Amino acid sequence: MIGNARREVPKIDRNPSYPNNCDHCKIGFEDATLYDLHRGYHGYDNPFKCNRCGETCSSAVAFNLHLWRVKHD
């Protein structure tokens, strides 16, 4: 990323008409790959616990903000 350039945000919407819907976050994805990536971050015992880093969030909003704010290698 150069300077103040921002990464493009994939289209995520709370629209149940999308073919790929996260039951935990109540958001839909047009793209199945983005949905699979998103789903992989949810913990098995606690859906708001990040599978990559172990951070536990209090809500779907906090969980999704965590995914965007924290770099996961």
CHARMM-style PDB file with segment names, atoms N, HN, CA, C and O in Angstrom:
ATOM      1  N   MET     1       0.850  -1.162   0.000  1.00  0.00      PROA
ATOM      2  CA  MET     1       0.000   0.000   0.000  1.00  0.00      PROA
ATOM      3  C   MET     1       0.905   1.236   0.000  1.00  0.00      PROA
ATOM      4  O   MET     1       1.882   1.292   0.746  1.00  0.00      PROA
ATOM      5  N   ILE     2       0.585   2.203  -0.819  1.00  0.00      PROA
ATOM      6  HN  ILE     2      -0.209   2.158  -1.425  1.00  0.00      PROA
ATOM      7  CA  ILE     2       1.395   3.402  -0.958  1.00  0.00      PROA
ATOM      8  C   ILE     2       0.637   4.586  -0.372  1.00  0.00      PROA
ATOM      9  O   ILE     2      -0.546   4.781  -0.652  1.00  0.00      PROA
ATOM     10  N   GLY     3       1.343   5.385   0.455  1.00  0.00      PROA
ATOM     11  HN  GLY     3       2.303   5.226   0.683  1.00  0.00      PROA
ATOM     12  CA  GLY     3       0.755   6.597   1.010  1.00  0.00      PROA
ATOM     13  C   GLY     3      -0.544   6.343   1.736  1.00  0.00      PROA
ATOM     14  O   GLY     3      -0.638   5.466   2.595  1.00  0.00      PROA
ATOM     15  N   ASN     4      -1.552   7.130   1.374  1.00  0.00      PROA
ATOM     16  HN  ASN     4      -1.477   7.842   0.676  1.00  0.00      PROA
ATOM     17  CA  ASN     4      -2.859   7.007   2.015  1.00  0.00      PROA
ATOM     18  C   ASN     4      -3.826   6.113   1.240  1.00  0.00      PROA
ATOM     19  O   ASN     4      -5.031   6.132   1.489  1.00  0.00      PROA
ATOM     20  N   ALA     5      -3.297   5.340   0.310  1.00  0.00      PROA
ATOM     21  HN  ALA     5      -2.318   5.325   0.108  1.00  0.00      PROA
ATOM     22  CA  ALA     5      -4.160   4.454  -0.477  1.00  0.00      PROA
ATOM     23  C   ALA     5      -4.865   3.471   0.449  1.00  0.00      PROA
ATOM     24  O   ALA     5      -4.273   2.970   1.405  1.00  0.00      PROA
ATOM     25  N   ARG     6      -6.109   3.206   0.163  1.00  0.00      PROA
ATOM     26  HN  ARG     6      -6.590   3.613  -0.613  1.00  0.00      PROA
ATOM     27  CA  ARG     6      -6.887   2.271   0.975  1.00  0.00      PROA
ATOM     28  C   ARG     6      -7.158   1.020   0.154  1.00  0.00      PROA
ATOM     29  O   ARG     6      -7.308   1.077  -1.067  1.00  0.00      PROA
ATOM     30  N   ARG     7      -7.218  -0.101   0.842  1.00  0.00      PROA
ATOM     31  HN  ARG     7      -7.096  -0.148   1.834  1.00  0.00      PROA
ATOM     32  CA  ARG     7      -7.554  -1.325   0.127  1.00  0.00      PROA
ATOM     33  C   ARG     7      -9.040  -1.316  -0.209  1.00  0.00      PROA
ATOM     34  O   ARG     7      -9.855  -0.743   0.514  1.00  0.00      PROA
ATOM     35  N   GLU     8      -9.368  -1.953  -1.304  1.00  0.00      PROA
ATOM     36  HN  GLU     8      -8.706  -2.419  -1.892  1.00  0.00      PROA
ATOM     37  CA  GLU     8     -10.762  -2.006  -1.727  1.00  0.00      PROA
ATOM     38  C   GLU     8     -11.542  -2.939  -0.810  1.00  0.00      PROA
ATOM     39  O   GLU     8     -11.092  -4.046  -0.513  1.00  0.00      PROA
ATOM     40  N   VAL     9     -12.683  -2.500  -0.373  1.00  0.00      PROA
ATOM     41  HN  VAL     9     -13.048  -1.601  -0.614  1.00  0.00      PROA
ATOM     42  CA  VAL     9     -13.517  -3.291   0.526  1.00  0.00      PROA
ATOM     43  C   VAL     9     -14.448  -4.154  -0.318  1.00  0.00      PROA
ATOM     44  O   VAL     9     -15.177  -3.633  -1.162  1.00  0.00      PROA
ATOM     45  N   PRO    10     -14.431  -5.481  -0.097  1.00  0.00      PROA
ATOM     46  CA  PRO    10     -15.347  -6.326  -0.862  1.00  0.00      PROA
ATOM     47  C   PRO    10     -16.789  -6.011  -0.508  1.00  0.00      PROA
ATOM     48  O   PRO    10     -17.085  -5.555   0.596  1.00  0.00      PROA
ATOM     49  N   LYS    11     -17.679  -6.256  -1.452  1.00  0.00      PROA
ATOM     50  HN  LYS    11     -17.439  -6.626  -2.350  1.00  0.00      PROA
ATOM     51  CA  LYS    11     -19.089  -5.947  -1.223  1.00  0.00      PROA
ATOM     52  C   LYS    11     -19.680  -6.930  -0.221  1.00  0.00      PROA
ATOM     53  O   LYS    11     -19.787  -8.127  -0.488  1.00  0.00      PROA
ATOM     54  N   ILE    12     -20.055  -6.407   0.919  1.00  0.00      PROA
ATOM     55  HN  ILE    12     -19.967  -5.435   1.135  1.00  0.00      PROA
ATOM     56  CA  ILE    12     -20.693  -7.181   1.979  1.00  0.00      PROA
ATOM     57  C   ILE    12     -21.966  -6.437   2.342  1.00  0.00      PROA
ATOM     58  O   ILE    12     -21.943  -5.223   2.545  1.00  0.00      PROA
ATOM     59  N   ASP    13     -23.059  -7.149   2.424  1.00  0.00      PROA
ATOM     60  HN  ASP    13     -23.078  -8.135   2.258  1.00  0.00      PROA
ATOM     61  CA  ASP    13     -24.337  -6.494   2.669  1.00  0.00      PROA
ATOM     62  C   ASP    13     -25.209  -7.380   3.552  1.00  0.00      PROA
ATOM     63  O   ASP    13     -25.095  -8.606   3.521  1.00  0.00      PROA
ATOM     64  N   ARG    14     -26.066  -6.760   4.328  1.00  0.00      PROA
ATOM     65  HN  ARG    14     -26.158  -5.765   4.354  1.00  0.00      PROA
ATOM     66  CA  ARG    14     -27.020  -7.512   5.148  1.00  0.00      PROA
ATOM     67  C   ARG    14     -28.258  -7.825   4.305  1.00  0.00      PROA
ATOM     68  O   ARG    14     -29.386  -7.525   4.696  1.00  0.00      PROA
ATOM     69  N   ASN    15     -28.024  -8.423   3.161  1.00  0.00      PROA
ATOM     70  HN  ASN    15     -27.107  -8.667   2.844  1.00  0.00      PROA
ATOM     71  CA  ASN    15     -29.099  -8.738   2.235  1.00  0.00      PROA
ATOM     72  C   ASN    15     -29.247 -10.252   2.137  1.00  0.00      PROA
ATOM     73  O   ASN    15     -28.353 -10.913   1.608  1.00  0.00      PROA
ATOM     74  N   PRO    16     -30.337 -10.819   2.625  1.00  0.00      PROA
ATOM     75  CA  PRO    16     -30.488 -12.277   2.622  1.00  0.00      PROA
ATOM     76  C   PRO    16     -30.636 -12.883   1.234  1.00  0.00      PROA
ATOM     77  O   PRO    16     -30.666 -14.106   1.103  1.00  0.00      PROA
ATOM     78  N   SER    17     -30.728 -12.054   0.193  1.00  0.00      PROA
ATOM     79  HN  SER    17     -30.704 -11.060   0.300  1.00  0.00      PROA
ATOM     80  CA  SER    17     -30.878 -12.596  -1.153  1.00  0.00      PROA
ATOM     81  C   SER    17     -29.546 -13.056  -1.741  1.00  0.00      PROA
ATOM     82  O   SER    17     -29.532 -13.702  -2.789  1.00  0.00      PROA
ATOM     83  N   TYR    18     -28.425 -12.738  -1.089  1.00  0.00      PROA
ATOM     84  HN  TYR    18     -28.436 -12.214  -0.238  1.00  0.00      PROA
ATOM     85  CA  TYR    18     -27.141 -13.230  -1.578  1.00  0.00      PROA
ATOM     86  C   TYR    18     -27.060 -14.735  -1.368  1.00  0.00      PROA
ATOM     87  O   TYR    18     -27.639 -15.264  -0.418  1.00  0.00      PROA
ATOM     88  N   PRO    19     -26.346 -15.426  -2.249  1.00  0.00      PROA
ATOM     89  CA  PRO    19     -26.298 -16.887  -2.150  1.00  0.00      PROA
ATOM     90  C   PRO    19     -25.461 -17.412  -0.983  1.00  0.00      PROA
ATOM     91  O   PRO    19     -25.601 -18.576  -0.607  1.00  0.00      PROA
ATOM     92  N   ASN    20     -24.599 -16.582  -0.407  1.00  0.00      PROA
ATOM     93  HN  ASN    20     -24.486 -15.636  -0.713  1.00  0.00      PROA
ATOM     94  CA  ASN    20     -23.698 -17.011   0.668  1.00  0.00      PROA
ATOM     95  C   ASN    20     -23.920 -16.120   1.875  1.00  0.00      PROA
ATOM     96  O   ASN    20     -23.565 -14.942   1.851  1.00  0.00      PROA
ATOM     97  N   ASN    21     -24.500 -16.669   2.927  1.00  0.00      PROA
ATOM     98  HN  ASN    21     -24.788 -17.627   2.946  1.00  0.00      PROA
ATOM     99  CA  ASN    21     -24.857 -15.875   4.101  1.00  0.00      PROA
ATOM    100  C   ASN    21     -24.220 -16.429   5.359  1.00  0.00      PROA
ATOM    101  O   ASN    21     -24.274 -17.631   5.619  1.00  0.00      PROA
ATOM    102  N   CYS    22     -23.611 -15.537   6.142  1.00  0.00      PROA
ATOM    103  HN  CYS    22     -23.567 -14.561   5.931  1.00  0.00      PROA
ATOM    104  CA  CYS    22     -23.014 -15.925   7.414  1.00  0.00      PROA
ATOM    105  C   CYS    22     -24.106 -15.909   8.483  1.00  0.00      PROA
ATOM    106  O   CYS    22     -24.694 -14.866   8.772  1.00  0.00      PROA
ATOM    107  N   ASP    23     -24.366 -17.071   9.059  1.00  0.00      PROA
ATOM    108  HN  ASP    23     -23.889 -17.918   8.825  1.00  0.00      PROA
ATOM    109  CA  ASP    23     -25.401 -17.174  10.089  1.00  0.00      PROA
ATOM    110  C   ASP    23     -25.029 -16.432  11.368  1.00  0.00      PROA
ATOM    111  O   ASP    23     -25.911 -16.004  12.112  1.00  0.00      PROA
ATOM    112  N   HSD    24     -23.738 -16.274  11.630  1.00  0.00      PROA
ATOM    113  HN  HSD    24     -23.021 -16.622  11.026  1.00  0.00      PROA
ATOM    114  CA  HSD    24     -23.282 -15.612  12.850  1.00  0.00      PROA
ATOM    115  C   HSD    24     -23.346 -14.091  12.727  1.00  0.00      PROA
ATOM    116  O   HSD    24     -23.774 -13.408  13.657  1.00  0.00      PROA
ATOM    117  N   CYS    25     -22.925 -13.566  11.586  1.00  0.00      PROA
ATOM    118  HN  CYS    25     -22.578 -14.121  10.830  1.00  0.00      PROA
ATOM    119  CA  CYS    25     -22.831 -12.114  11.397  1.00  0.00      PROA
ATOM    120  C   CYS    25     -24.049 -11.514  10.705  1.00  0.00      PROA
ATOM    121  O   CYS    25     -24.227 -10.296  10.687  1.00  0.00      PROA
ATOM    122  N   LYS    26     -24.884 -12.376  10.138  1.00  0.00      PROA
ATOM    123  HN  LYS    26     -24.739 -13.366  10.152  1.00  0.00      PROA
ATOM    124  CA  LYS    26     -26.078 -11.921   9.416  1.00  0.00      PROA
ATOM    125  C   LYS    26     -25.721 -11.005   8.255  1.00  0.00      PROA
ATOM    126  O   LYS    26     -26.383  -9.993   8.024  1.00  0.00      PROA
ATOM    127  N   ILE    27     -24.662 -11.370   7.521  1.00  0.00      PROA
ATOM    128  HN  ILE    27     -24.125 -12.192   7.708  1.00  0.00      PROA
ATOM    129  CA  ILE    27     -24.277 -10.636   6.325  1.00  0.00      PROA
ATOM    130  C   ILE    27     -24.182 -11.612   5.162  1.00  0.00      PROA
ATOM    131  O   ILE    27     -23.926 -12.801   5.348  1.00  0.00      PROA
ATOM    132  N   GLY    28     -24.395 -11.085   3.953  1.00  0.00      PROA
ATOM    133  HN  GLY    28     -24.604 -10.118   3.802  1.00  0.00      PROA
ATOM    134  CA  GLY    28     -24.343 -11.905   2.761  1.00  0.00      PROA
ATOM    135  C   GLY    28     -23.165 -11.540   1.881  1.00  0.00      PROA
ATOM    136  O   GLY    28     -22.695 -10.402   1.885  1.00  0.00      PROA
ATOM    137  N   PHE    29     -22.702 -12.508   1.137  1.00  0.00      PROA
ATOM    138  HN  PHE    29     -23.084 -13.432   1.134  1.00  0.00      PROA
ATOM    139  CA  PHE    29     -21.574 -12.333   0.232  1.00  0.00      PROA
ATOM    140  C   PHE    29     -21.993 -12.771  -1.164  1.00  0.00      PROA
ATOM    141  O   PHE    29     -22.569 -13.846  -1.334  1.00  0.00      PROA
ATOM    142  N   GLU    30     -21.706 -11.943  -2.161  1.00  0.00      PROA
ATOM    143  HN  GLU    30     -21.238 -11.071  -2.023  1.00  0.00      PROA
ATOM    144  CA  GLU    30     -21.949 -12.343  -3.542  1.00  0.00      PROA
ATOM    145  C   GLU    30     -20.943 -13.403  -3.965  1.00  0.00      PROA
ATOM    146  O   GLU    30     -21.269 -14.312  -4.728  1.00  0.00      PROA
ATOM    147  N   ASP    31     -19.724 -13.279  -3.467  1.00  0.00      PROA
ATOM    148  HN  ASP    31     -19.459 -12.540  -2.847  1.00  0.00      PROA
ATOM    149  CA  ASP    31     -18.622 -14.140  -3.885  1.00  0.00      PROA
ATOM    150  C   ASP    31     -18.431 -15.292  -2.894  1.00  0.00      PROA
ATOM    151  O   ASP    31     -18.246 -15.059  -1.699  1.00  0.00      PROA
ATOM    152  N   ALA    32     -18.475 -16.520  -3.383  1.00  0.00      PROA
ATOM    153  HN  ALA    32     -18.625 -16.710  -4.353  1.00  0.00      PROA
ATOM    154  CA  ALA    32     -18.350 -17.698  -2.517  1.00  0.00      PROA
ATOM    155  C   ALA    32     -16.980 -17.794  -1.864  1.00  0.00      PROA
ATOM    156  O   ALA    32     -16.874 -18.258  -0.728  1.00  0.00      PROA
ATOM    157  N   THR    33     -15.932 -17.367  -2.555  1.00  0.00      PROA
ATOM    158  HN  THR    33     -16.019 -16.990  -3.478  1.00  0.00      PROA
ATOM    159  CA  THR    33     -14.583 -17.433  -1.986  1.00  0.00      PROA
ATOM    160  C   THR    33     -14.447 -16.482  -0.806  1.00  0.00      PROA
ATOM    161  O   THR    33     -13.873 -16.850   0.219  1.00  0.00      PROA
ATOM    162  N   LEU    34     -14.966 -15.263  -0.936  1.00  0.00      PROA
ATOM    163  HN  LEU    34     -15.432 -14.964  -1.768  1.00  0.00      PROA
ATOM    164  CA  LEU    34     -14.926 -14.319   0.187  1.00  0.00      PROA
ATOM    165  C   LEU    34     -15.725 -14.856   1.368  1.00  0.00      PROA
ATOM    166  O   LEU    34     -15.328 -14.695   2.522  1.00  0.00      PROA
ATOM    167  N   TYR    35     -16.833 -15.485   1.075  1.00  0.00      PROA
ATOM    168  HN  TYR    35     -17.155 -15.615   0.137  1.00  0.00      PROA
ATOM    169  CA  TYR    35     -17.643 -16.094   2.131  1.00  0.00      PROA
ATOM    170  C   TYR    35     -16.864 -17.198   2.843  1.00  0.00      PROA
ATOM    171  O   TYR    35     -16.860 -17.260   4.073  1.00  0.00      PROA
ATOM    172  N   ASP    36     -16.210 -18.065   2.082  1.00  0.00      PROA
ATOM    173  HN  ASP    36     -16.214 -18.015   1.083  1.00  0.00      PROA
ATOM    174  CA  ASP    36     -15.419 -19.146   2.680  1.00  0.00      PROA
ATOM    175  C   ASP    36     -14.281 -18.598   3.531  1.00  0.00      PROA
ATOM    176  O   ASP    36     -14.008 -19.118   4.613  1.00  0.00      PROA
ATOM    177  N   LEU    37     -13.612 -17.546   3.046  1.00  0.00      PROA
ATOM    178  HN  LEU    37     -13.834 -17.124   2.167  1.00  0.00      PROA
ATOM    179  CA  LEU    37     -12.540 -16.921   3.835  1.00  0.00      PROA
ATOM    180  C   LEU    37     -13.104 -16.347   5.131  1.00  0.00      PROA
ATOM    181  O   LEU    37     -12.542 -16.557   6.206  1.00  0.00      PROA
ATOM    182  N   HSD    38     -14.206 -15.629   5.027  1.00  0.00      PROA
ATOM    183  HN  HSD    38     -14.663 -15.459   4.154  1.00  0.00      PROA
ATOM    184  CA  HSD    38     -14.843 -15.040   6.212  1.00  0.00      PROA
ATOM    185  C   HSD    38     -15.226 -16.128   7.211  1.00  0.00      PROA
ATOM    186  O   HSD    38     -14.939 -16.018   8.403  1.00  0.00      PROA
ATOM    187  N   ARG    39     -15.868 -17.163   6.719  1.00  0.00      PROA
ATOM    188  HN  ARG    39     -16.101 -17.252   5.751  1.00  0.00      PROA
ATOM    189  CA  ARG    39     -16.332 -18.252   7.581  1.00  0.00      PROA
ATOM    190  C   ARG    39     -15.175 -18.927   8.311  1.00  0.00      PROA
ATOM    191  O   ARG    39     -15.328 -19.375   9.447  1.00  0.00      PROA
ATOM    192  N   GLY    40     -14.020 -18.996   7.655  1.00  0.00      PROA
ATOM    193  HN  GLY    40     -13.896 -18.632   6.732  1.00  0.00      PROA
ATOM    194  CA  GLY    40     -12.851 -19.629   8.262  1.00  0.00      PROA
ATOM    195  C   GLY    40     -12.283 -18.879   9.458  1.00  0.00      PROA
ATOM    196  O   GLY    40     -11.548 -19.458  10.257  1.00  0.00      PROA
ATOM    197  N   TYR    41     -12.613 -17.604   9.590  1.00  0.00      PROA
ATOM    198  HN  TYR    41     -13.210 -17.134   8.941  1.00  0.00      PROA
ATOM    199  CA  TYR    41     -12.126 -16.825  10.729  1.00  0.00      PROA
ATOM    200  C   TYR    41     -12.944 -17.077  11.993  1.00  0.00      PROA
ATOM    201  O   TYR    41     -12.459 -16.823  13.096  1.00  0.00      PROA
ATOM    202  N   HSD    42     -14.167 -17.568  11.855  1.00  0.00      PROA
ATOM    203  HN  HSD    42     -14.560 -17.774  10.959  1.00  0.00      PROA
ATOM    204  CA  HSD    42     -15.001 -17.846  13.024  1.00  0.00      PROA
ATOM    205  C   HSD    42     -14.451 -19.036  13.805  1.00  0.00      PROA
ATOM    206  O   HSD    42     -14.053 -20.042  13.218  1.00  0.00      PROA
ATOM    207  N   GLY    43     -14.432 -18.915  15.137  1.00  0.00      PROA
ATOM    208  HN  GLY    43     -14.756 -18.098  15.614  1.00  0.00      PROA
ATOM    209  CA  GLY    43     -14.009 -20.018  15.991  1.00  0.00      PROA
ATOM    210  C   GLY    43     -15.062 -21.116  16.029  1.00  0.00      PROA
ATOM    211  O   GLY    43     -16.227 -20.882  15.706  1.00  0.00      PROA
ATOM    212  N   TYR    44     -14.650 -22.304  16.421  1.00  0.00      PROA
ATOM    213  HN  TYR    44     -13.704 -22.494  16.683  1.00  0.00      PROA
ATOM    214  CA  TYR    44     -15.576 -23.440  16.463  1.00  0.00      PROA
ATOM    215  C   TYR    44     -16.474 -23.394  17.698  1.00  0.00      PROA
ATOM    216  O   TYR    44     -17.678 -23.627  17.593  1.00  0.00      PROA
ATOM    217  N   ASP    45     -15.907 -23.099  18.852  1.00  0.00      PROA
ATOM    218  HN  ASP    45     -14.929 -22.910  18.937  1.00  0.00      PROA
ATOM    219  CA  ASP    45     -16.686 -23.056  20.093  1.00  0.00      PROA
ATOM    220  C   ASP    45     -17.393 -21.720  20.291  1.00  0.00      PROA
ATOM    221  O   ASP    45     -18.487 -21.668  20.853  1.00  0.00      PROA
ATOM    222  N   ASN    46     -16.768 -20.647  19.830  1.00  0.00      PROA
ATOM    223  HN  ASN    46     -15.880 -20.689  19.373  1.00  0.00      PROA
ATOM    224  CA  ASN    46     -17.327 -19.303  19.949  1.00  0.00      PROA
ATOM    225  C   ASN    46     -17.202 -18.644  18.581  1.00  0.00      PROA
ATOM    226  O   ASN    46     -16.082 -18.396  18.134  1.00  0.00      PROA
ATOM    227  N   PRO    47     -18.302 -18.350  17.900  1.00  0.00      PROA
ATOM    228  CA  PRO    47     -18.211 -17.794  16.552  1.00  0.00      PROA
ATOM    229  C   PRO    47     -17.579 -16.405  16.492  1.00  0.00      PROA
ATOM    230  O   PRO    47     -17.183 -15.956  15.417  1.00  0.00      PROA
ATOM    231  N   PHE    48     -17.478 -15.722  17.628  1.00  0.00      PROA
ATOM    232  HN  PHE    48     -17.799 -16.086  18.502  1.00  0.00      PROA
ATOM    233  CA  PHE    48     -16.849 -14.405  17.639  1.00  0.00      PROA
ATOM    234  C   PHE    48     -15.430 -14.450  18.190  1.00  0.00      PROA
ATOM    235  O   PHE    48     -14.876 -13.422  18.579  1.00  0.00      PROA
ATOM    236  N   LYS    49     -14.848 -15.640  18.222  1.00  0.00      PROA
ATOM    237  HN  LYS    49     -15.299 -16.474  17.905  1.00  0.00      PROA
ATOM    238  CA  LYS    49     -13.434 -15.806  18.555  1.00  0.00      PROA
ATOM    239  C   LYS    49     -12.695 -16.049  17.244  1.00  0.00      PROA
ATOM    240  O   LYS    49     -13.034 -16.962  16.491  1.00  0.00      PROA
ATOM    241  N   CYS    50     -11.690 -15.232  16.979  1.00  0.00      PROA
ATOM    242  HN  CYS    50     -11.414 -14.490  17.591  1.00  0.00      PROA
ATOM    243  CA  CYS    50     -10.943 -15.308  15.726  1.00  0.00      PROA
ATOM    244  C   CYS    50     -10.112 -16.593  15.680  1.00  0.00      PROA
ATOM    245  O   CYS    50      -9.302 -16.856  16.568  1.00  0.00      PROA
ATOM    246  N   ASN    51     -10.326 -17.377  14.643  1.00  0.00      PROA
ATOM    247  HN  ASN    51     -10.984 -17.164  13.921  1.00  0.00      PROA
ATOM    248  CA  ASN    51      -9.598 -18.627  14.450  1.00  0.00      PROA
ATOM    249  C   ASN    51      -8.119 -18.404  14.149  1.00  0.00      PROA
ATOM    250  O   ASN    51      -7.309 -19.312  14.335  1.00  0.00      PROA
ATOM    251  N   ARG    52      -7.761 -17.216  13.689  1.00  0.00      PROA
ATOM    252  HN  ARG    52      -8.419 -16.478  13.538  1.00  0.00      PROA
ATOM    253  CA  ARG    52      -6.378 -16.939  13.315  1.00  0.00      PROA
ATOM    254  C   ARG    52      -5.517 -16.467  14.480  1.00  0.00      PROA
ATOM    255  O   ARG    52      -4.370 -16.894  14.616  1.00  0.00      PROA
ATOM    256  N   CYS    53      -6.062 -15.586  15.324  1.00  0.00      PROA
ATOM    257  HN  CYS    53      -6.993 -15.239  15.213  1.00  0.00      PROA
ATOM    258  CA  CYS    53      -5.223 -14.996  16.376  1.00  0.00      PROA
ATOM    259  C   CYS    53      -5.756 -15.235  17.787  1.00  0.00      PROA
ATOM    260  O   CYS    53      -5.059 -14.948  18.760  1.00  0.00      PROA
ATOM    261  N   GLY    54      -6.977 -15.753  17.917  1.00  0.00      PROA
ATOM    262  HN  GLY    54      -7.544 -15.986  17.127  1.00  0.00      PROA
ATOM    263  CA  GLY    54      -7.528 -16.050  19.232  1.00  0.00      PROA
ATOM    264  C   GLY    54      -8.273 -14.913  19.895  1.00  0.00      PROA
ATOM    265  O   GLY    54      -8.805 -15.090  20.991  1.00  0.00      PROA
ATOM    266  N   GLU    55      -8.331 -13.746  19.265  1.00  0.00      PROA
ATOM    267  HN  GLU    55      -7.899 -13.602  18.375  1.00  0.00      PROA
ATOM    268  CA  GLU    55      -9.055 -12.596  19.832  1.00  0.00      PROA
ATOM    269  C   GLU    55     -10.540 -12.931  19.949  1.00  0.00      PROA
ATOM    270  O   GLU    55     -11.151 -13.415  18.996  1.00  0.00      PROA
ATOM    271  N   THR    56     -11.119 -12.670  21.128  1.00  0.00      PROA
ATOM    272  HN  THR    56     -10.622 -12.277  21.902  1.00  0.00      PROA
ATOM    273  CA  THR    56     -12.546 -12.891  21.328  1.00  0.00      PROA
ATOM    274  C   THR    56     -13.256 -11.546  21.291  1.00  0.00      PROA
ATOM    275  O   THR    56     -12.887 -10.621  22.015  1.00  0.00      PROA
ATOM    276  N   CYS    57     -14.269 -11.439  20.451  1.00  0.00      PROA
ATOM    277  HN  CYS    57     -14.569 -12.190  19.863  1.00  0.00      PROA
ATOM    278  CA  CYS    57     -15.018 -10.198  20.285  1.00  0.00      PROA
ATOM    279  C   CYS    57     -16.399 -10.345  20.921  1.00  0.00      PROA
ATOM    280  O   CYS    57     -16.885 -11.456  21.133  1.00  0.00      PROA
ATOM    281  N   SER    58     -17.013  -9.214  21.219  1.00  0.00      PROA
ATOM    282  HN  SER    58     -16.618  -8.312  21.047  1.00  0.00      PROA
ATOM    283  CA  SER    58     -18.289  -9.220  21.939  1.00  0.00      PROA
ATOM    284  C   SER    58     -19.515  -9.281  21.036  1.00  0.00      PROA
ATOM    285  O   SER    58     -20.623  -9.533  21.509  1.00  0.00      PROA
ATOM    286  N   SER    59     -19.323  -9.052  19.736  1.00  0.00      PROA
ATOM    287  HN  SER    59     -18.423  -8.847  19.351  1.00  0.00      PROA
ATOM    288  CA  SER    59     -20.474  -9.009  18.824  1.00  0.00      PROA
ATOM    289  C   SER    59     -20.014  -9.240  17.389  1.00  0.00      PROA
ATOM    290  O   SER    59     -18.817  -9.293  17.104  1.00  0.00      PROA
ATOM    291  N   ALA    60     -20.982  -9.376  16.499  1.00  0.00      PROA
ATOM    292  HN  ALA    60     -21.954  -9.333  16.730  1.00  0.00      PROA
ATOM    293  CA  ALA    60     -20.671  -9.532  15.080  1.00  0.00      PROA
ATOM    294  C   ALA    60     -19.966  -8.291  14.539  1.00  0.00      PROA
ATOM    295  O   ALA    60     -19.034  -8.401  13.743  1.00  0.00      PROA
ATOM    296  N   VAL    61     -20.406  -7.123  14.968  1.00  0.00      PROA
ATOM    297  HN  VAL    61     -21.163  -7.033  15.615  1.00  0.00      PROA
ATOM    298  CA  VAL    61     -19.773  -5.880  14.509  1.00  0.00      PROA
ATOM    299  C   VAL    61     -18.325  -5.824  14.977  1.00  0.00      PROA
ATOM    300  O   VAL    61     -17.426  -5.539  14.185  1.00  0.00      PROA
ATOM    301  N   ALA    62     -18.097  -6.090  16.249  1.00  0.00      PROA
ATOM    302  HN  ALA    62     -18.827  -6.321  16.893  1.00  0.00      PROA
ATOM    303  CA  ALA    62     -16.729  -6.071  16.784  1.00  0.00      PROA
ATOM    304  C   ALA    62     -15.858  -7.113  16.086  1.00  0.00      PROA
ATOM    305  O   ALA    62     -14.683  -6.861  15.820  1.00  0.00      PROA
ATOM    306  N   PHE    63     -16.421  -8.271  15.792  1.00  0.00      PROA
ATOM    307  HN  PHE    63     -17.376  -8.476  16.008  1.00  0.00      PROA
ATOM    308  CA  PHE    63     -15.676  -9.332  15.117  1.00  0.00      PROA
ATOM    309  C   PHE    63     -15.249  -8.888  13.718  1.00  0.00      PROA
ATOM    310  O   PHE    63     -14.093  -9.071  13.337  1.00  0.00      PROA
ATOM    311  N   ASN    64     -16.169  -8.311  12.958  1.00  0.00      PROA
ATOM    312  HN  ASN    64     -17.108  -8.162  13.268  1.00  0.00      PROA
ATOM    313  CA  ASN    64     -15.835  -7.873  11.602  1.00  0.00      PROA
ATOM    314  C   ASN    64     -14.882  -6.692  11.599  1.00  0.00      PROA
ATOM    315  O   ASN    64     -14.019  -6.601  10.725  1.00  0.00      PROA
ATOM    316  N   LEU    65     -15.019  -5.788  12.555  1.00  0.00      PROA
ATOM    317  HN  LEU    65     -15.720  -5.862  13.265  1.00  0.00      PROA
ATOM    318  CA  LEU    65     -14.040  -4.697  12.677  1.00  0.00      PROA
ATOM    319  C   LEU    65     -12.664  -5.262  12.993  1.00  0.00      PROA
ATOM    320  O   LEU    65     -11.663  -4.783  12.461  1.00  0.00      PROA
ATOM    321  N   HSD    66     -12.602  -6.262  13.840  1.00  0.00      PROA
ATOM    322  HN  HSD    66     -13.415  -6.651  14.272  1.00  0.00      PROA
ATOM    323  CA  HSD    66     -11.337  -6.925  14.158  1.00  0.00      PROA
ATOM    324  C   HSD    66     -10.697  -7.486  12.889  1.00  0.00      PROA
ATOM    325  O   HSD    66      -9.496  -7.320  12.675  1.00  0.00      PROA
ATOM    326  N   LEU    67     -11.490  -8.146  12.050  1.00  0.00      PROA
ATOM    327  HN  LEU    67     -12.465  -8.281  12.224  1.00  0.00      PROA
ATOM    328  CA  LEU    67     -10.945  -8.735  10.826  1.00  0.00      PROA
ATOM    329  C   LEU    67     -10.339  -7.683   9.912  1.00  0.00      PROA
ATOM    330  O   LEU    67      -9.343  -7.947   9.240  1.00  0.00      PROA
ATOM    331  N   TRP    68     -10.927  -6.493   9.880  1.00  0.00      PROA
ATOM    332  HN  TRP    68     -11.736  -6.278  10.426  1.00  0.00      PROA
ATOM    333  CA  TRP    68     -10.415  -5.427   9.014  1.00  0.00      PROA
ATOM    334  C   TRP    68      -9.252  -4.665   9.635  1.00  0.00      PROA
ATOM    335  O   TRP    68      -8.392  -4.163   8.910  1.00  0.00      PROA
ATOM    336  N   ARG    69      -9.206  -4.570  10.936  1.00  0.00      PROA
ATOM    337  HN  ARG    69      -9.904  -4.978  11.525  1.00  0.00      PROA
ATOM    338  CA  ARG    69      -8.183  -3.745  11.589  1.00  0.00      PROA
ATOM    339  C   ARG    69      -6.901  -4.488  11.905  1.00  0.00      PROA
ATOM    340  O   ARG    69      -5.837  -3.871  11.957  1.00  0.00      PROA
ATOM    341  N   VAL    70      -6.968  -5.785  12.117  1.00  0.00      PROA
ATOM    342  HN  VAL    70      -7.832  -6.286  12.074  1.00  0.00      PROA
ATOM    343  CA  VAL    70      -5.808  -6.555  12.563  1.00  0.00      PROA
ATOM    344  C   VAL    70      -5.245  -7.357  11.401  1.00  0.00      PROA
ATOM    345  O   VAL    70      -5.973  -8.050  10.689  1.00  0.00      PROA
ATOM    346  N   LYS    71      -3.936  -7.247  11.225  1.00  0.00      PROA
ATOM    347  HN  LYS    71      -3.345  -6.684  11.803  1.00  0.00      PROA
ATOM    348  CA  LYS    71      -3.277  -8.009  10.161  1.00  0.00      PROA
ATOM    349  C   LYS    71      -3.151  -9.463  10.597  1.00  0.00      PROA
ATOM    350  O   LYS    71      -2.631  -9.756  11.674  1.00  0.00      PROA
ATOM    351  N   HSD    72      -3.624 -10.351   9.765  1.00  0.00      PROA
ATOM    352  HN  HSD    72      -4.046 -10.112   8.891  1.00  0.00      PROA
ATOM    353  CA  HSD    72      -3.526 -11.787  10.023  1.00  0.00      PROA
ATOM    354  C   HSD    72      -2.632 -12.389   8.943  1.00  0.00      PROA
ATOM    355  O   HSD    72      -2.991 -12.402   7.766  1.00  0.00      PROA
ATOM    356  N   ASP    73      -1.473 -12.884   9.351  1.00  0.00      PROA
ATOM    357  HN  ASP    73      -1.182 -12.873  10.307  1.00  0.00      PROA
ATOM    358  CA  ASP    73      -0.546 -13.479   8.374  1.00  0.00      PROA
ATOM    359  C   ASP    73      -0.914 -14.888   8.030  1.00  0.00      PROA
ATOM    360  OT1 ASP    73      -0.235 -15.525   7.225  1.00  0.00      PROA
TER     361      ASP     73
END
